[in-house]
Amino acid sequence: MSQFIENVVSDLLSQKNDFLNTTLVLPGKRPMLFFRQEFQKQAHTLILPKMISVEDFMAEIAQLEIISGINLWFKAYQSYKKVVEKPDTFEDFIKWGPTILKDFDDIDSSLVDPGKILDYLVSIERIEKWGKDEIFVNKNEVMQKHILFWQVVTKFYFQLREDLVANNQGYAGLVFRLAADKVEEIIAAQEDKFVFAGFNALTEAEQKILFNFEKHHIAQIYWDADKYYLENPNQEAGAFMRRYKQKVQNWKWTFDEFSKEKNIYVTGVAKQVGQAKYIADIIAKMDEDEIKKTALILADESILPAILNSLPDNISYLNISMGIPLKSVPLAQFFKSVFELQMNREKLGKGKTFYFKNVLQILENRTLSKFSTASSRETSNTIRKNNRIFNAEKTLQGSLQDNIFSSLFFIPNSLPDFVNQLKNWTEELIQHPYFNDGSDFKFLLLKEYLFYFKKVFVQLADNLKEVTDVKDYRTLFLLYNKIVQSESVAFIGEPLKGLQLMGLLETRLINFDNIIMTSVNDEILPLGRQNNTFVPYDIRKEMGLNTFTENDAIYAYHFYRLIQRGKNIHLVYNTEADGMGSGEKSRFISQIKFESNHQINESFAAPSFITKPLKEIVIEKTPHTMEKLNKWADEKGISPSSLSSYLRNQLDFYEQRVFGVQEVEEAEEMVSAKTLGNIVHETLEELYTPFINKIMIKEDFKMIDKIKDQSLQKFFKKEYKDGHTDQGPNYLVYKIAERIVNGVLEKDCKTAEISEFIIKQLESKHCIDFELSNGRLVKLQGVIDRIDQVDGQIRIIDYKTGFTKDVKIDSEKVNVVFEESDKAKELQLAFYAHLFFSNPENLNKSIELCIYPIKFPKKELFKLKLDKSTTIDNSIIELTKEPLSLLIEDILNPNIPFQNSEK
């Protein structure tokens, strides 16, 4: 798998040295396995040298433990507080602290004098270089803050260093610096021999150790360099090694592999999923022997889930060296909801109640749906039904007594109490009987995820024991997120056979015949400018710290070193300019194309879609369906809304009207349009009921005006149940309802002032027998919002809170009303005419069929025009009877199936 490793082992064995006191130092831990395999292959009986990663090697020399992440942040904050009178809160500190700690790491690993660089950053002379001589630093507030910041940072650095060393700890850069300080001591001891293999971009601390060891003949250094980029000063991939070659006494080695013939394919594919599918097609064409010699390299590791979901069936063995980020597993969303439950309790629930969205997210989490019980489902339904936006601790625990989620709905005494409860809850869930069945892979994976989250909570709990700087759930959640982002769920695989799936850095020292690399885009490979530093570019350059230029050279080396021994190379890049990506292929591809002798096969790939016609859904009317339809027509009654539903979507009609399948009722944090309509209808009904069949006058409306607010509030409470209406969006909706009611009352009052105005009926229910053309009797039923009379003219009124336009029926095209879905209002008014004229007392009366746009009180009523007349008599019954009958007969015809709309 690696010619370089083979050459190193062969060279070491040819020297016939005793490896008992030899240490083999490598850039990482992964290559150790391949070195062991190669030693065993070339020498069957042998005491192997001690193998160690460079970080562990430095920590061993310095006799310090390397700490990072959250552990370092807590230690750093304690040191920071010692040097500042009024320190930032911990939450504010971790907004800038990690960046300055990264700068400390760079300063130390580069062996830059910390006093010199930090003093220079705070010096007035440097600040004055920003402008002309007339700029006075002492009078410039921004510059004063800048100086003060770096004064604090200088004290912070030395205090942190002192505190860490006192505890035998250090961040990586500090450990490297202190290890480099002991180089003479190690050389003087002359006890051990060292072998360094596969290094490229060395820190100054590493250079001091390696080159001094080599100079005094206690170390050998093996370099994996290629003639192509080492001997060409314009090739950034060889930038570091060209320098090192001048410093070492014995250079090993420069290979000539890149110039050999290669098949290089560059393919542009849209999106991560597109790349994953394209790569799956490449691998699917390989036999088992080819797959063994193949590495799938992810330049952007976020593509991993798409790759795993797309791997072809011919993959027998797979080794994944990077793991899935814990933040990406499905369970991460669940625990995010648990943290948000407590954060919103403090923010929205006044510290005492839980916000309904977080409660529902926990109870209805799909990943843990196996643990749903009757009580948890009933609790969710109750929250929705009663609009319980905020839920008390006792209420939830009382309704969830038998449920695993119950203990999550508690008000902790402290943050450590909350974290310990999460840790205990996770442990309790791991012990659940559901996990005893080892045959279900999904549950085994879920159990593995739970172990990792338990580890996170243990780490959080341990840190909270030592510090008291985390004061609220927001800061705690921030810390939790930082841990989850840095943790990965490791995979167990076979690194010596099958397809190797890894990140670019994991390829160090290893080579493959077949290389497939994803996301070979600019801003990914190389990363380009990253501003994760407080030290300006010019100062970094002047003081010898790495800049983005050196970082680009590091990526260039890894890229060229990987492909220098490859034979078949597929470089796939994303063509879409989405997120932070530009959609441009990496400049490394262009360099190979224009600067090397290799021919590149460039192409674009697009997914092949098989366009299938929209599948027609046809539901035959079974005897059971006909039984339901007959009950609907004969007993329940046919309503105008059900006929409109059928015309709009037959499948919806089948589900909702025939079998009663309704959408899940959702809790309303904000009043919906439907609820608003109900509130207005009920309020107007109550206000007008005392005046039915009475000629209304202005004084009547004055009486109504005194009680309207009370009535509106009552029905708001009835419809919205436990919802809050005294603030926020719902207060505005209440005001809209109030405006609608006031608008109707004012409009009707004006009508009463100039005309004889009588309300005859309100929300009246009507049910009549209707004879179809085939002689069958069915029931028609409906609720008419209002029947009134103005100067003797009867009006049938339907309130509408939404947008309304003119309504009309052309007597020559009356069938259109009962055939097209956009004529729902005309159908409804014609239907009301049938209900009204079915009463023999009404046969000789004329009516107006009206839409009352109550949301727009300044608009006149929209009166149905039958041809050109708005005054309608019972002739409308004969006109519309046949098309209405045909519509109902179609619905009740067992030979006409339900089917999806063609539109």
FIMI-317693 format. One record per residue (C-alpha): x, y, z. Coordinates in steps of 0.25 Angstrom, whole numbers, padded with zeros to 4 digits. Example, Ala and Ser with C-alpha at 12.3 -4.5 7.8 and 13.67 -1.06 7.14 Angstrom:
BEGIN
X	Y	Z
0049	-0018	0031
0055	-0004	0029
This chain:
BEGIN
X	Y	Z
0000	0000	0000
0012	0009	0002
0025	0009	-0006
0031	0019	0003
0028	0011	0016
0034	-0001	0008
0046	0007	0005
0048	0012	0019
0047	-0002	0025
0056	-0008	0015
0067	0003	0018
0066	0002	0033
0067	-0014	0032
0079	-0012	0022
0087	-0005	0033
0086	-0017	0042
0083	-0008	0055
0077	-0013	0068
0064	-0006	0069
0063	-0008	0084
0066	0006	0087
0061	0012	0074
0048	0021	0073
0041	0023	0060
0034	0036	0060
0022	0038	0051
0013	0050	0047
0001	0042	0052
-0003	0029	0058
-0010	0023	0046
0003	0019	0038
0008	0011	0050
0000	-0001	0046
0006	-0001	0032
0020	0000	0037
0017	-0012	0046
0012	-0020	0035
0024	-0016	0026
0034	-0020	0037
0027	-0034	0038
0027	-0035	0023
0042	-0033	0022
0047	-0039	0035
0039	-0050	0041
0046	-0050	0055
0050	-0036	0059
0048	-0027	0071
0041	-0015	0066
0045	-0001	0069
0036	0007	0078
0026	0015	0069
0020	0028	0074
0013	0040	0068
0020	0053	0068
0010	0060	0078
0012	0048	0088
0027	0049	0085
0028	0064	0089
0019	0062	0101
0028	0051	0106
0041	0059	0104
0034	0071	0111
0028	0062	0121
0015	0070	0120
0000	0065	0116
-0005	0072	0104
-0019	0078	0106
-0028	0085	0097
-0043	0088	0094
-0052	0091	0106
-0042	0086	0116
-0032	0097	0111
-0043	0108	0111
-0046	0106	0125
-0032	0106	0129
-0029	0118	0121
-0041	0126	0127
-0036	0124	0141
-0023	0129	0137
-0030	0141	0129
-0037	0145	0142
-0025	0146	0150
-0019	0157	0141
-0032	0165	0139
-0040	0174	0149
-0053	0173	0142
-0052	0160	0133
-0062	0157	0122
-0072	0146	0125
-0069	0132	0121
-0079	0133	0110
-0072	0145	0104
-0058	0139	0107
-0060	0127	0098
-0064	0137	0087
-0050	0141	0086
-0042	0132	0095
-0040	0120	0086
-0035	0130	0075
-0024	0136	0084
-0021	0122	0089
-0018	0118	0075
-0009	0130	0073
-0002	0126	0086
0000	0112	0080
0006	0117	0067
0015	0127	0075
0021	0115	0083
0022	0104	0073
0029	0115	0064
0039	0118	0075
0036	0133	0074
0039	0141	0086
0026	0143	0092
0030	0156	0099
0035	0162	0086
0023	0159	0077
0013	0163	0088
0021	0176	0092
0021	0179	0077
0006	0177	0076
0004	0187	0087
0015	0197	0083
0010	0211	0080
0021	0212	0069
0014	0201	0061
0000	0207	0063
0005	0220	0058
0009	0213	0045
-0006	0212	0042
-0007	0227	0038
0001	0240	0038
0009	0246	0049
-0002	0255	0053
-0010	0243	0058
-0009	0243	0073
-0011	0230	0079
-0015	0235	0093
-0027	0242	0087
-0032	0231	0078
-0042	0222	0085
-0041	0210	0076
-0026	0210	0077
-0027	0211	0092
-0036	0199	0092
-0026	0192	0083
-0014	0195	0092
-0022	0191	0105
-0026	0178	0098
-0012	0174	0095
-0007	0178	0109
-0017	0168	0115
-0013	0157	0105
0002	0159	0108
-0001	0157	0123
-0011	0146	0120
0000	0138	0112
0010	0138	0123
0000	0135	0134
-0006	0123	0126
0007	0117	0123
0011	0118	0138
-0002	0111	0142
-0002	0100	0132
0013	0096	0134
0010	0096	0149
0000	0085	0146
0009	0078	0137
0000	0082	0125
0001	0090	0112
-0006	0093	0099
0002	0086	0087
0010	0099	0084
0015	0101	0098
0018	0086	0099
0026	0087	0086
0034	0099	0091
0038	0093	0104
0042	0080	0097
0051	0088	0088
0057	0094	0100
0062	0080	0104
0069	0077	0091
0083	0078	0097
0080	0070	0109
0075	0058	0100
0087	0059	0091
0096	0059	0103
0090	0047	0108
0093	0039	0095
0083	0027	0100
0074	0026	0088
0073	0026	0073
0062	0033	0066
0056	0031	0052
0047	0042	0047
0038	0038	0034
0028	0045	0025
0029	0059	0030
0027	0071	0022
0023	0085	0029
0031	0085	0042
0029	0095	0052
0041	0102	0057
0041	0094	0070
0041	0081	0061
0052	0086	0052
0061	0089	0064
0059	0075	0070
0060	0068	0056
0072	0075	0050
0080	0075	0063
0077	0060	0065
0082	0058	0051
0094	0067	0052
0098	0059	0064
0096	0046	0057
0085	0041	0067
0074	0042	0057
0071	0038	0042
0060	0046	0034
0053	0040	0023
0046	0050	0013
0035	0046	0003
0038	0056	-0008
0037	0056	-0023
0046	0062	-0033
0034	0069	-0040
0031	0079	-0028
0044	0078	-0021
0053	0083	-0032
0044	0094	-0037
0044	0106	-0029
0030	0110	-0034
0023	0098	-0029
0018	0102	-0015
0017	0087	-0011
0032	0086	-0009
0033	0100	-0002
0037	0094	0011
0045	0082	0007
0054	0091	-0002
0058	0099	0011
0060	0086	0019
0069	0080	0008
0079	0091	0011
0079	0088	0026
0081	0073	0026
0094	0065	0024
0088	0053	0018
0075	0055	0009
0066	0043	0008
0059	0043	-0002
0055	0049	-0015
0047	0040	-0024
0043	0042	-0038
0028	0036	-0038
0020	0048	-0042
0025	0048	-0056
0021	0034	-0059
0008	0031	-0067
-0005	0033	-0061
-0019	0033	-0064
-0025	0046	-0058
-0040	0049	-0059
-0046	0062	-0055
-0061	0062	-0054
-0071	0073	-0050
-0083	0069	-0043
-0094	0077	-0036
-0096	0076	-0021
-0091	0066	-0011
-0101	0056	-0014
-0098	0057	-0029
-0083	0054	-0026
-0087	0042	-0017
-0095	0036	-0028
-0085	0038	-0038
-0074	0032	-0029
-0083	0020	-0026
-0083	0018	-0041
-0068	0018	-0043
-0066	0008	-0031
-0078	-0001	-0036
-0069	-0004	-0049
-0057	-0009	-0040
-0054	-0023	-0037
-0050	-0027	-0023
-0035	-0027	-0026
-0036	-0012	-0031
-0044	-0008	-0019
-0033	-0013	-0010
-0024	-0003	-0017
-0034	0008	-0016
-0035	0020	-0007
-0047	0029	-0006
-0042	0043	-0001
-0052	0053	0004
-0046	0067	0003
-0059	0072	0010
-0063	0062	0021
-0077	0067	0021
-0080	0059	0009
-0078	0046	0017
-0093	0043	0020
-0096	0044	0005
-0084	0035	0001
-0089	0024	0011
-0103	0025	0006
-0098	0023	-0008
-0088	0012	-0007
-0090	0001	-0017
-0093	-0014	-0014
-0079	-0019	-0018
-0072	-0013	-0006
-0070	-0025	0003
-0060	-0018	0013
-0060	-0003	0017
-0050	0004	0026
-0054	0018	0030
-0043	0026	0037
-0050	0039	0040
-0063	0035	0047
-0077	0043	0047
-0077	0056	0054
-0086	0054	0066
-0093	0067	0062
-0098	0060	0050
-0105	0048	0056
-0120	0048	0057
-0119	0048	0072
-0112	0061	0073
-0125	0068	0069
-0132	0062	0081
-0122	0066	0091
-0122	0080	0085
-0137	0080	0088
-0135	0076	0102
-0125	0088	0104
-0135	0098	0097
-0146	0093	0107
-0138	0099	0118
-0133	0111	0111
-0147	0115	0106
-0152	0112	0120
-0143	0123	0125
-0146	0132	0113
-0161	0130	0110
-0167	0122	0122
-0162	0132	0133
-0154	0121	0139
-0166	0112	0142
-0172	0106	0130
-0168	0099	0117
-0170	0104	0103
-0179	0095	0095
-0170	0093	0083
-0159	0088	0091
-0168	0078	0098
-0174	0073	0085
-0160	0072	0079
-0156	0063	0090
-0169	0054	0091
-0169	0052	0076
-0155	0051	0073
-0154	0041	0061
-0141	0035	0066
-0147	0031	0079
-0161	0028	0074
-0160	0013	0079
-0161	0019	0093
-0174	0026	0090
-0186	0022	0099
-0200	0024	0100
-0198	0035	0111
-0188	0042	0102
-0197	0042	0090
-0209	0047	0099
-0200	0058	0105
-0196	0063	0091
-0211	0063	0086
-0215	0070	0099
-0205	0081	0096
-0210	0083	0082
-0224	0082	0085
-0224	0092	0097
-0214	0101	0091
-0204	0099	0103
-0193	0108	0099
-0187	0108	0113
-0187	0095	0121
-0184	0093	0136
-0174	0083	0141
-0185	0076	0150
-0195	0075	0138
-0185	0068	0129
-0179	0059	0139
-0193	0055	0144
-0197	0052	0130
-0184	0044	0126
-0183	0035	0139
-0180	0023	0131
-0171	0029	0120
-0156	0030	0119
-0157	0045	0115
-0164	0049	0128
-0151	0051	0136
-0146	0061	0125
-0158	0071	0129
-0152	0076	0142
-0147	0089	0147
-0132	0087	0151
-0127	0093	0164
-0114	0097	0156
-0106	0094	0143
-0098	0083	0149
-0111	0077	0154
-0117	0078	0139
-0105	0071	0133
-0104	0060	0143
-0119	0057	0141
-0116	0056	0126
-0105	0047	0128
-0113	0038	0137
-0125	0039	0127
-0116	0034	0116
-0110	0023	0125
-0124	0019	0128
-0128	0019	0113
-0116	0010	0110
-0121	0000	0120
-0135	-0001	0114
-0140	-0015	0110
-0142	-0010	0096
-0127	-0010	0094
-0125	-0025	0098
-0129	-0030	0085
-0116	-0030	0077
-0123	-0033	0064
-0128	-0019	0061
-0116	-0012	0054
-0123	0002	0056
-0124	0000	0071
-0110	-0005	0072
-0106	0008	0065
-0115	0017	0074
-0109	0010	0086
-0095	0014	0081
-0099	0028	0079
-0105	0028	0093
-0091	0024	0099
-0084	0035	0092
-0094	0046	0097
-0093	0040	0111
-0078	0042	0109
-0081	0057	0105
-0089	0059	0118
-0079	0052	0127
-0068	0062	0121
-0078	0074	0123
-0081	0069	0138
-0066	0068	0141
-0063	0082	0136
-0075	0088	0143
-0069	0082	0156
-0056	0090	0155
-0062	0103	0150
-0073	0112	0154
-0072	0122	0142
-0084	0115	0134
-0096	0123	0139
-0107	0120	0129
-0113	0110	0120
-0109	0118	0108
-0094	0117	0111
-0095	0103	0115
-0102	0100	0102
-0090	0107	0095
-0080	0098	0102
-0088	0086	0099
-0089	0089	0084
-0074	0091	0084
-0071	0077	0090
-0081	0071	0080
-0075	0078	0068
-0061	0072	0072
-0066	0058	0075
-0067	0047	0065
-0074	0034	0065
-0062	0025	0061
-0064	0013	0051
-0058	-0001	0053
-0052	-0005	0040
-0041	-0013	0033
-0030	-0004	0029
-0022	-0014	0022
-0033	-0019	0012
-0045	-0013	0005
-0048	0001	0001
-0041	0011	0009
-0049	0024	0012
-0042	0035	0018
-0039	0050	0019
-0027	0056	0012
-0018	0057	0025
-0020	0042	0027
-0013	0039	0014
0001	0043	0020
0011	0032	0016
0001	0023	0009
-0001	0021	-0006
-0011	0015	-0014
-0012	0011	-0029
-0026	0016	-0030
-0030	0030	-0024
-0044	0036	-0024
-0044	0050	-0018
-0057	0058	-0015
-0059	0073	-0014
-0047	0077	-0021
-0051	0091	-0021
-0045	0104	-0018
-0047	0109	-0004
-0047	0094	0000
-0034	0090	-0006
-0027	0098	-0002
-0035	0105	0008
-0030	0119	0005
-0030	0131	0014
-0035	0127	0028
-0036	0139	0038
-0035	0130	0050
-0025	0139	0057
-0023	0153	0064
-0009	0155	0059
-0009	0163	0046
-0003	0157	0033
0009	0166	0033
0013	0163	0047
0011	0148	0045
0020	0149	0033
0030	0158	0039
0031	0149	0052
0032	0136	0045
0018	0131	0048
0010	0123	0037
0001	0130	0028
-0010	0125	0018
0002	0124	0008
0009	0114	0016
-0004	0107	0019
-0007	0106	0004
0007	0100	0002
0004	0089	0012
-0009	0085	0005
-0001	0085	-0008
0009	0075	-0003
-0002	0066	0002
-0009	0067	-0011
0003	0064	-0020
0009	0054	-0011
-0004	0046	-0011
-0005	0045	-0026
0010	0044	-0029
0009	0029	-0029
-0005	0028	-0033
-0009	0021	-0046
-0023	0024	-0048
-0028	0037	-0042
-0042	0042	-0042
-0043	0057	-0037
-0058	0061	-0035
-0062	0075	-0031
-0075	0082	-0028
-0080	0091	-0040
-0091	0098	-0031
-0087	0111	-0025
-0095	0109	-0012
-0092	0112	0003
-0077	0117	0004
-0073	0109	-0009
-0071	0116	-0022
-0073	0104	-0031
-0059	0106	-0037
-0050	0094	-0038
-0037	0094	-0030
-0025	0102	-0035
-0017	0089	-0033
-0025	0083	-0044
-0021	0095	-0053
-0007	0094	-0049
-0006	0079	-0053
-0013	0083	-0066
-0004	0094	-0071
0009	0092	-0063
0011	0077	-0064
0012	0067	-0076
0000	0059	-0072
-0012	0059	-0080
-0025	0062	-0073
-0039	0056	-0077
-0049	0067	-0073
-0064	0065	-0073
-0077	0068	-0066
-0086	0058	-0061
-0101	0060	-0058
-0110	0050	-0052
-0119	0042	-0062
-0133	0043	-0059
-0143	0034	-0064
-0155	0043	-0066
-0168	0035	-0062
-0182	0040	-0065
-0189	0044	-0053
-0196	0032	-0047
-0211	0032	-0048
-0217	0029	-0034
-0230	0022	-0036
-0238	0017	-0024
-0250	0008	-0028
-0263	0009	-0020
-0263	-0004	-0012
-0276	-0008	-0004
-0270	-0003	0008
-0267	0011	0002
-0282	0011	-0004
-0287	0008	0010
-0280	0021	0015
-0284	0029	0003
-0299	0025	0005
-0298	0028	0019
-0292	0042	0016
-0303	0045	0006
-0315	0039	0013
-0312	0042	0028
-0301	0052	0030
-0305	0061	0019
-0298	0067	0007
-0292	0080	0010
-0287	0091	-0001
-0273	0090	0005
-0272	0075	0002
-0277	0077	-0012
-0266	0087	-0014
-0256	0078	-0007
-0259	0067	-0018
-0258	0077	-0029
-0244	0082	-0024
-0238	0068	-0021
-0245	0055	-0021
-0235	0048	-0013
-0236	0058	-0001
-0251	0057	-0002
-0250	0041	-0001
-0240	0042	0011
-0247	0054	0019
-0262	0053	0015
-0264	0038	0014
-0254	0032	0024
-0252	0044	0033
-0237	0045	0032
-0234	0059	0037
-0221	0067	0038
-0213	0066	0051
-0218	0078	0060
-0207	0087	0063
-0205	0095	0075
-0206	0110	0071
-0195	0119	0076
-0201	0129	0067
-0216	0130	0064
-0219	0123	0050
-0229	0129	0040
-0239	0118	0042
-0239	0121	0057
-0240	0136	0055
-0252	0133	0046
-0259	0124	0057
-0257	0135	0067
-0263	0146	0058
-0275	0137	0054
-0278	0133	0069
-0277	0147	0074
-0286	0153	0063
-0296	0142	0066
-0297	0145	0081
-0297	0160	0079
-0309	0160	0069
-0317	0148	0075
-0325	0157	0085
-0330	0166	0073
-0335	0155	0063
-0348	0159	0056
-0347	0173	0062
-0345	0185	0053
-0331	0190	0058
-0329	0204	0061
-0316	0213	0065
-0319	0211	0080
-0318	0196	0078
-0304	0197	0073
-0300	0206	0084
-0305	0195	0094
-0297	0184	0086
-0285	0194	0086
-0284	0192	0102
-0283	0177	0102
-0276	0174	0089
-0262	0174	0096
-0267	0164	0106
-0273	0155	0096
-0261	0156	0087
-0251	0152	0099
-0260	0141	0103
-0260	0134	0089
-0245	0137	0087
-0243	0129	0100
-0252	0118	0096
-0246	0116	0082
-0231	0119	0086
-0233	0111	0100
-0220	0112	0108
-0213	0121	0097
-0208	0135	0101
-0214	0147	0095
-0209	0159	0103
-0196	0161	0096
-0188	0158	0083
-0194	0154	0070
-0207	0149	0076
-0210	0162	0082
-0209	0168	0068
-0219	0157	0063
-0228	0160	0074
-0228	0174	0070
-0231	0170	0055
-0243	0162	0061
-0248	0174	0068
-0246	0182	0056
-0254	0172	0047
-0266	0172	0058
-0266	0187	0059
-0266	0188	0044
-0278	0179	0042
-0286	0186	0053
-0282	0200	0047
-0287	0196	0033
-0300	0189	0039
-0302	0202	0047
-0301	0211	0035
-0311	0201	0028
-0321	0202	0040
-0320	0217	0040
-0324	0219	0025
-0333	0206	0023
-0342	0196	0031
-0332	0186	0035
-0337	0173	0041
-0328	0161	0044
-0337	0148	0042
-0327	0137	0045
-0313	0135	0050
-0304	0122	0048
-0317	0115	0044
-0316	0100	0041
-0324	0095	0029
-0326	0080	0025
-0335	0077	0013
-0339	0065	0004
-0334	0066	-0010
-0338	0057	-0021
-0328	0053	-0031
-0330	0052	-0046
-0330	0037	-0044
-0342	0038	-0034
-0333	0035	-0022
-0335	0044	-0009
-0323	0050	-0002
-0321	0060	0009
-0315	0074	0007
-0311	0081	0019
-0303	0094	0022
-0302	0106	0032
-0305	0119	0026
-0298	0130	0034
-0309	0140	0033
-0322	0143	0027
-0326	0158	0028
-0336	0167	0022
-0333	0181	0017
-0345	0190	0013
-0353	0177	0010
-0342	0170	0002
-0338	0157	0008
-0322	0155	0007
-0316	0141	0009
-0302	0145	0014
-0289	0137	0016
-0278	0143	0024
-0264	0142	0017
-0251	0147	0024
-0243	0144	0012
-0241	0151	-0001
-0254	0151	-0010
-0257	0155	-0024
-0270	0156	-0032
-0279	0144	-0032
-0288	0141	-0044
-0295	0130	-0051
-0298	0130	-0066
-0311	0122	-0068
-0306	0116	-0082
-0293	0111	-0075
-0299	0107	-0061
-0293	0094	-0062
-0279	0100	-0060
-0282	0104	-0046
-0284	0089	-0042
-0272	0084	-0051
-0260	0094	-0048
-0253	0095	-0034
-0251	0111	-0036
-0266	0113	-0035
-0268	0109	-0020
-0274	0122	-0016
-0285	0121	-0027
-0288	0107	-0024
-0289	0110	-0009
-0299	0121	-0011
-0307	0113	-0021
-0307	0102	-0011
-0313	0112	0000
-0324	0116	-0010
-0328	0101	-0010
-0328	0101	0005
-0336	0114	0006
-0347	0111	-0005
-0349	0097	0000
-0358	0104	0010
-0372	0105	0003
-0374	0119	0011
-0362	0124	0003
-0366	0120	-0011
-0372	0133	-0016
-0361	0141	-0009
-0349	0148	-0016
-0335	0148	-0010
-0321	0153	-0011
-0310	0143	-0010
-0298	0151	-0004
-0284	0149	0001
-0281	0159	0012
-0266	0162	0012
-0265	0165	0027
-0250	0167	0027
-0252	0178	0017
-0263	0186	0024
-0262	0198	0014
-0266	0188	0002
-0280	0186	-0002
-0286	0172	-0001
-0283	0164	-0013
-0297	0160	-0019
-0298	0147	-0028
-0302	0151	-0042
-0311	0141	-0049
-0309	0146	-0063
-0310	0161	-0060
-0319	0161	-0048
-0316	0161	-0034
-0330	0159	-0029
-0333	0144	-0030
-0346	0136	-0030
-0349	0121	-0029
-0345	0119	-0043
-0331	0117	-0039
-0336	0104	-0033
-0340	0098	-0047
-0328	0104	-0054
-0318	0098	-0044
-0325	0085	-0040
-0320	0076	-0052
-0305	0080	-0051
-0305	0079	-0036
-0312	0065	-0037
-0302	0060	-0047
-0290	0064	-0038
-0296	0056	-0026
-0300	0044	-0035
-0285	0044	-0040
-0281	0043	-0026
-0291	0032	-0022
-0288	0024	-0035
-0281	0011	-0031
-0275	0010	-0045
-0268	0024	-0045
-0255	0023	-0037
-0248	0034	-0029
-0236	0039	-0036
-0225	0049	-0035
-0227	0062	-0042
-0221	0064	-0056
-0217	0078	-0053
